[in-house]
Amino acid sequence: MPKIPCSLRALIGKRYFPFVTYFLTSFHITKPIDAIVDTGSPYTVLSPNEVFGSRLPIRTMRRGETVTLAGFRFFKYPINNVGMNFRTETDELFKGTLSYISALVPTKIDKKTLGDVRHIPNIIGHDFLEENKLSFYFNPCAKITYLEYQTSAN
């Protein structure tokens, strides 16, 4: 089956975590995104840093459903109908879609909070893997990680 390579990065001490880069396309934002692959996360999200670094209308995004992540509360603002394009190991393009991606906007915006949440990464969650029928392989001991997908021929 074709593979989308991921990279491993040490984040907490010497623990390695899987990251993948994709190109996000939507009505609101179009740019390359670097994200941690987190099968424990039900949602795919854009980090506060990603949101504040874009031209998204932060003031109007501070409403609706809230979630807690890393001890902080965020508004989970939906950006609808997104495309997520990945390069495969053979340099082909895998085009994924998602009905929406959540932009994380802190419920409290001040200098201290923005400093505290700056290390929260973009996340590819369970929703994206399931909607696009992707498998995830992660062997931290061998330092191997990738996403795998079926083609119509498989």
ABEGO torsion letter per residue (X at the ends): XBBBBBBBBBABEABBBBBBBBBBBBAABBBBBBBBBBAABABBBBBAAAAAABABBAAAABBEBBBBBGGBBBBBBBBBGBBBBBBBAAGBBBBBBBABBBBBBBABBBAAAAAAAAABBBBBBAAAAAAAGBBBBBBAAAGBBBBBBBBAAX
